[in-house]
Every structure is written in structure tokens, then in C-alpha cells.
Amino acid sequence: MMQTLVARSILAVAAIVPFALALSRQAPQTSAPTSEPFVLNGLQELNPSNLIKSPCNDGLTAQACFSVPVAVAGKDENGKPTTIVTNYTVGPNLVHDVKGQFAQNAYSVLRQLRSAFTSGLKSSDLETKMASEQAVAQINSAIPYHVQPGIKMVPHIEQKVAEIAQKQFQLSGRQIVITSGTRTASSQAEAMRDKLALGDNVVRLYKNKKAAASIVHAYKEAKHEGASDDQVAEHMAQVIQSQVDKGVYISSHLKSGAVDIRTKDLSDSEKHDLMLAVRQEPGVVKTLQESIPPHLHIELQ
């Protein structure tokens, strides 16, 4: 069951407000929910710490009366900014309804919902715990992968990652972990700094050897001057940003076209299954097995 409620409140900025998990044995009301839900915007995370239970009065089962209010910034019939709140019932259609509402963005939304429901697993209230277990199980079957904190992916790339993860899960029963996605100059610098600190020869990894060598030179220069780790990364980031400004991208991560999948905890059989899943995915243009740290680098379009 899904019901759309519209609460007109002009958004000057995309503010984070508490996410609410409402327990109600009444049908969703036509008024706005009593607890403000999260305003979803881009890839911001839900706040899973404020799970709220409302009274149930009409005798429905616990699973049937749980609903999840999710809010997005939209426009009303006059084209004015408004907050559109949609209630998703915790039931067999939860994932289907979210995909229908958010299309390519659904994978990010489902990850955020899983985070919120996971906190519900710790509830001392049996009904809250049971509904959360049901929701987490459904979402895990739809997105059998996890993304490390702070990692971002553009929607069409995450959709491909989800398809790879589903194939991998079918083959091995193992969920994958995404350790890197879209990078800024700063996060690219941090990744390269860490690989250099571990003794990796990063120049060999990149097609543009000249650009890679310039970044390595910045690393060595900063280290020679006794700079801290943060200062080293900042010095490297300045070089990377200057390259990007000239249209030179040392890594596809800088163009939102690559992801890294952790492999250090995969068996040889699971790594084989992962490669099969990757090869079956249209749009994969390059793969590279890296050992420092152990991961599979995938470039997509």
C-alpha cells in the first residue's frame, strides 16, 4: 500500500530532518505525519536514530501497519517548491514501490532505508524488531552489497553495481563491499598517498604516466619537507586539481566512472564468480586487479 501526502513547505535549503518509522494500525492519514521525515536530496544519508512508534488501533498485524515516510523536494501544481511525502508499507511491495518512485535513484534510497531499519533491529519492542527484520531482508535481496561510509556513486553507475552484485550473490551467495566510487581531487590524492605509503608503484597503474609521475613527485616533495599526512595529500590534490582543470583525469574515479570492490575477504572461488558477474554486465570497459589494498577496480560507462 502506498499513499502520497503533500505538505507544502518551501525549502530554502535541503535540510536534514529526522527520519521516522511510524507504527500505525490506521490507514495513512491525509494530513502530514506528526514526525517530520527526512528530506531526501541527492546522496545524503538518512538519520536512523529516531525510530518512532505510533498507536495501532484497528487490529491489523504489526507488519501490515508499519509504514515508512520518505520525503523528497518537489513542486506543487503551481510549480512552487514543496515537500512530497510518500508512505511505504513494510510488506512484499516495499522494494517495488521504492523503485517505482525513484527509478535509478532507488538504489541509494534503499541503502538509506536499510540503514534506518537496521537500527530498528536493536529495538526492545518486538513489533518494531519484526517489521525491521522483514524490511532488511527484502532490501538485502534487492541490493546485496554494502557501501563504505562516505563513498558516493552517481545513479546510473550504482544501478550497474547493483546488477553486478545480484549476479555475484546468485553465483556465490556473497555480498560485495564497495570501497571507492566518485572521487574529488582530495579523495584521489588520499587514495594515491596511501598506496605510495604502502610501497605501491602507482605510476604503473595509470595510462597517463606523465600525470602520475607529477603526482608522485608532489608526494615525495611534501614528504621530504616533513609534511603531515594531511599536508601531503593537500599538496598532491593541488596537482591533481590543476590537471583536471586542463582536462587531464588521472583516474576514472574523478569522472564518476569507476568503482572499487573489496577482494581481501573473498575466496578464489568467490573472486572467480565476481569476475563472471562483471563480464556479464554491459557497460564495463575495464577491470584491474589491485593488491595494495586488495580490490577489483572496475571502469563503467
C-alpha positions in Angstrom: 0.0 0.0 0.0 1.4 3.4 -0.9 -0.2 6.8 -0.3 1.3 10.2 -1.3 0.8 13.1 1.0 1.8 16.6 0.1 3.0 19.0 2.8 3.6 22.4 1.4 6.7 23.9 2.9 9.0 25.9 0.8 12.6 24.6 1.0 15.2 27.3 1.1 17.9 24.7 1.6 17.8 20.9 1.6 17.7 20.4 5.4 18.2 17.1 7.1 15.2 16.4 9.4 14.6 13.2 11.4 13.6 10.0 9.6 10.5 8.4 11.1 9.4 4.8 11.2 5.7 5.0 12.1 3.7 2.2 13.6 0.0 2.8 12.9 -2.9 0.4 12.6 -4.9 3.2 11.0 -4.8 3.8 7.3 -2.3 6.6 6.3 -4.0 9.9 7.0 -4.4 12.8 4.6 -2.5 15.2 6.9 1.2 15.4 7.2 2.9 12.9 9.5 3.3 14.0 13.1 7.1 13.5 12.9 8.9 15.2 10.1 10.6 12.7 7.9 14.0 13.0 6.2 14.2 15.4 3.2 15.9 13.2 0.7 18.2 15.2 -1.6 21.0 13.7 -3.7 23.0 11.2 -1.8 22.5 12.5 1.7 22.1 9.8 4.4 19.0 9.1 6.4 19.1 9.6 10.1 18.4 6.2 11.5 18.4 7.2 15.2 14.9 8.5 15.5 12.5 5.5 15.0 9.1 6.4 16.2 6.2 4.0 17.0 2.6 5.3 16.8 -0.5 3.6 18.3 -2.2 0.8 16.3 -5.9 0.6 16.7 -7.7 -1.4 14.1 -6.3 -4.9 14.7 -4.0 -5.3 11.7 -0.8 -7.3 12.0 2.4 -5.5 13.1 3.9 -5.9 9.6 0.9 -4.6 7.8 0.6 -1.4 9.9 4.2 -0.3 9.7 4.9 2.5 7.2 7.9 4.4 6.3 7.5 8.1 5.4 10.1 9.3 2.8 10.2 12.9 1.8 11.7 14.5 -1.4 11.9 18.1 -2.6 9.4 18.6 -5.4 6.9 21.1 -6.9 3.2 21.5 -6.4 0.5 22.0 -9.1 1.6 25.7 -9.3 5.2 24.9 -9.8 6.2 26.1 -6.3 8.7 24.2 -4.2 7.1 21.8 -1.8 7.9 18.6 0.2 6.2 15.5 -1.1 5.9 12.7 1.4 5.2 9.2 0.4 4.3 6.4 2.8 5.7 2.9 2.0 4.2 0.0 3.8 6.6 -2.6 5.1 5.4 -5.6 3.1 6.2 -7.5 -0.1 5.9 -4.4 -2.3 8.3 -2.2 -0.4 11.2 -2.5 -2.8 8.9 -2.4 -5.9 7.3 0.8 -4.7 10.6 2.5 -4.0 11.9 1.6 -7.4 8.8 2.8 -9.0 9.1 6.2 -7.2 12.8 6.8 -7.5 14.0 4.9 -10.7 17.8 4.9 -10.9 18.0 6.8 -7.5 16.2 3.9 -5.8 19.4 2.1 -5.0 20.7 5.0 -2.9 17.3 5.3 -1.2 17.1 1.6 -0.5 20.6 1.7 1.1 19.5 4.6 3.3 16.3 2.8 4.3 18.3 -0.3 5.1 20.5 1.8 7.4 17.4 3.1 9.2 15.7 -0.3 9.5 19.0 -1.9 10.7 18.8 0.4 13.8 15.3 -0.9 14.3 16.7 -4.4 14.7 18.0 -3.3 18.1 14.6 -2.2 19.4 13.3 -3.8 22.5 9.8 -3.6 21.0 9.0 -6.9 19.4 6.8 -5.4 16.7 9.3 -2.8 15.7 12.0 -5.5 15.6 9.9 -7.9 13.5 9.0 -5.3 10.9 12.6 -4.1 10.7 13.8 -7.7 10.1 11.3 -8.1 7.3 12.3 -4.8 5.7 16.1 -5.5 5.9 15.6 -9.0 4.4 13.7 -7.6 1.4 16.2 -4.8 0.8 19.2 -7.2 1.1 17.7 -9.4 -1.6 17.4 -6.3 -3.9 20.8 -4.7 -3.2 23.2 -7.5 -2.0 26.1 -5.1 -1.5 27.3 -2.6 1.1 29.0 0.8 0.5 31.6 2.0 2.9 30.8 5.3 4.7 31.5 8.5 2.6 31.5 6.7 -0.7 29.4 8.2 -3.5 28.2 6.8 -6.8 26.2 8.5 -9.5 22.8 6.8 -10.0 23.5 5.0 -13.4 26.8 3.6 -12.0 25.1 2.4 -8.8 22.4 0.7 -10.9 25.2 -1.3 -12.7 26.9 -2.1 -9.4 23.5 -3.4 -8.1 23.2 -5.7 -11.2 26.8 -7.0 -10.7 26.1 -7.6 -7.0 22.9 -9.5 -7.8 24.7 -11.8 -10.2 27.6 -12.3 -7.7 25.1 -13.2 -5.0 23.3 -15.7 -7.2 26.7 -17.3 -8.0 28.3 -17.4 -4.6 25.8 -16.2 -2.0 28.3 -13.5 -1.0 27.6 -9.8 -0.8 30.2 -7.4 -2.1 31.6 -4.2 -0.5 32.2 -1.0 -2.4 35.3 0.7 -1.1 35.5 3.6 -3.6 33.3 5.4 -6.1 33.3 9.0 -7.3 36.4 10.9 -6.1 37.3 14.5 -5.7 40.8 15.7 -6.2 41.3 15.5 -2.5 40.0 11.9 -2.1 42.0 10.8 -5.2 45.1 12.3 -3.5 44.4 10.4 -0.3 44.0 7.1 -2.2 47.3 7.6 -4.0 49.1 8.8 -0.9 48.0 5.6 1.0 49.1 3.4 -1.9 52.5 5.1 -2.0 52.9 4.9 1.7 52.4 1.1 1.4 55.1 0.9 -1.2 53.0 0.6 -4.3 54.3 1.7 -7.7 51.4 3.8 -8.7 52.8 5.1 -12.0 52.4 1.6 -13.5 48.7 1.7 -12.7 47.9 4.7 -14.8 47.8 5.2 -18.6 49.0 8.7 -18.3 52.5 8.1 -16.9 53.4 11.8 -17.1 50.5 12.9 -15.0 51.0 10.1 -12.5 54.7 11.0 -12.2 53.8 14.6 -11.4 51.6 13.5 -8.6 54.2 11.1 -7.2 56.7 14.0 -7.3 54.4 16.1 -5.3 54.1 13.3 -2.7 57.9 12.9 -2.5 58.4 16.7 -2.3 56.0 17.1 0.6 57.4 14.0 2.5 60.9 15.4 2.1 59.8 18.7 3.7 58.4 16.8 6.7 54.7 17.5 5.9 52.0 15.7 7.8 49.8 13.1 6.0 47.0 15.7 5.6 49.5 18.2 4.2 51.0 15.6 1.8 47.5 14.8 0.5 46.7 18.5 0.1 49.9 19.1 -1.9 49.0 16.1 -4.2 45.4 17.3 -4.5 46.6 20.7 -5.8 48.5 18.9 -8.6 45.5 16.6 -9.4 43.1 19.6 -9.5 45.4 21.5 -11.8 45.4 18.5 -14.1 41.6 18.2 -14.0 41.3 21.9 -14.8 43.3 21.2 -18.0 41.1 18.2 -18.9 43.5 15.6 -17.6 42.0 12.9 -15.4 44.5 10.6 -13.8 41.7 8.2 -12.8 38.1 7.4 -14.0 37.1 7.8 -10.4 37.4 11.6 -11.0 34.8 11.3 -13.7 32.3 9.2 -11.7 33.0 6.3 -14.0 34.7 3.8 -11.7 34.2 1.8 -8.5 36.4 -0.5 -6.4 35.2 -3.7 -4.9 36.9 -5.2 -1.9 38.5 -8.6 -2.5 40.7 -9.2 0.5 38.0 -11.3 2.2 36.9 -13.2 -0.9 38.0 -16.8 -1.6 39.5 -17.7 -5.0 36.1 -19.2 -6.0 34.3 -16.0 -5.0 36.8 -13.9 -6.9 36.1 -16.1 -10.0 32.4 -15.6 -9.5 32.8 -11.9 -9.2 34.7 -11.7 -12.5 32.0 -13.7 -14.2 29.4 -11.3 -12.9 31.4 -8.3 -14.0 31.9 -9.7 -17.5 28.2 -10.2 -17.9 27.4 -6.6 -17.2 27.1 -4.3 -20.2 29.0 -1.1 -19.9 32.1 -2.5 -18.2 35.0 -1.1 -20.1 38.0 -2.1 -18.0 38.8 -4.2 -14.9 42.1 -4.2 -12.9 43.0 -6.5 -10.0 45.0 -4.4 -7.5 46.8 -5.8 -4.5 47.5 -2.6 -2.4 45.0 -2.7 -0.9 43.3 -5.8 -2.4 40.4 -4.8 -4.6 38.9 -5.1 -8.1 38.9 -1.8 -10.0 36.0 -1.5 -12.5 35.5 1.2 -15.0 32.0 1.6 -16.4 30.1 3.8 -18.8 
